[in-house]
Amino acid sequence: MNEAVSDVAEKCGRFIRFALQPRLIPADDVEYLELVNEFLSNPRFQDVANAFALGLGLRILSVSTQSGLVLGTTVDSPFQLNRVDYHSRMSSADRIVQGFVHLGIAAWCFPRAEDLREAEDVLPARLTVEQLVEYLHGLCEELKNREERGSTVAHSEVRMAWQYVLALGKYADSTDGRNSFATLSGKVRHALNFLTEHGFLKREGAEMRPTWLARPAFRIHIREFAGQEAFALVARVAQEVLNG
């Protein structure tokens, strides 16, 4: 391998290393910004970076000066999250509810298809735990009503999700238990914190009443799943509920 090729490979490795720090953006690091600009202007660098990522089990989803390098994983990637990475003790019902909570967060942040096509500097709506709890509960009530009227036949996992959600208490009886994972609010908070830790959301405000805001990487990842049946159903019902 000659020196020029090894230099490009090393820079690509550093580029991917920056992307594996999901809360870091190019504005925070001069070298990261330089590597983003090189990727955007240098086809050779793009080819090597794409091959380097693929060899690691990663896919380059997007590169921009705002969001940096946004990565996805291949099917057999060692970077894929395992169940214990998300929560060490979850029942099958918990996993289904958590999947629905994530769909709800995505639908809240990007309720219309055109929202996903907006520029990265167009900010989606902020959200709180309480807002999302009421939003999800309302969606589940609507999905239940539609099935009872025979107007919608939901995907089986969506049906199980709204059944599980409606069987949960929204909040614990005491303030100390408000964040319990056994409640809908506890499950919502866990999902929001997880997405924050992985660079998809930004947490702001006071500790007792925080708000969350979707970061550009979240919009990019949601674009990847926007065509899936479950997301499409939840987003459609949410929009119809909001429109009355």
HUJOUR-V345483 format. One record per backbone hydrogen bond with DSSP energy under -1.0 kcal/mol. CO is the residue of the C=O (numbers start at 1). NH is the residue of the N-H. If there is no record, write none. Layout:
CO_NH, CO_NH
//
This chain:
2_6, 3_7, 4_8, 5_9, 6_10, 7_11, 8_12, 9_13, 10_14, 11_15, 12_16, 13_17, 14_18, 15_19, 16_20, 18_21, 21_24, 25_28, 26_29, 29_33, 30_34, 31_35, 32_36, 33_37, 34_38, 35_39, 36_40, 37_41, 38_42, 42_46, 43_47, 44_48, 45_49, 46_50, 47_51, 48_52, 49_53, 50_54, 51_55, 53_58, 54_57, 57_74, 59_72, 62_70, 64_68, 68_64, 70_61, 70_62, 72_59, 74_77, 77_80, 83_87, 91_95, 92_96, 93_97, 94_98, 95_99, 96_100, 97_101, 98_102, 99_103, 100_104, 101_105, 102_106, 103_107, 104_108, 105_109, 106_110, 112_115, 119_122, 127_212, 128_132, 129_133, 130_134, 131_135, 132_136, 133_137, 134_138, 135_139, 136_140, 137_141, 138_142, 139_143, 140_144, 141_145, 142_146, 143_147, 144_148, 145_149, 146_151, 146_152, 155_159, 156_160, 157_161, 158_162, 159_163, 160_164, 161_165, 162_166, 163_167, 165_168, 169_184, 170_185, 175_178, 177_180, 180_183, 183_187, 184_188, 185_189, 186_190, 187_191, 188_192, 189_193, 190_194, 191_195, 192_196, 193_197, 194_198, 195_200, 195_201, 196_199, 200_215, 202_213, 204_211, 211_204, 212_127, 213_202, 215_218, 215_219, 216_220, 217_221, 218_222, 219_223, 225_228, 228_232, 229_233, 230_234, 231_235, 232_236, 233_237, 234_238, 235_239, 236_240, 237_241, 238_242, 239_243, 241_244
//
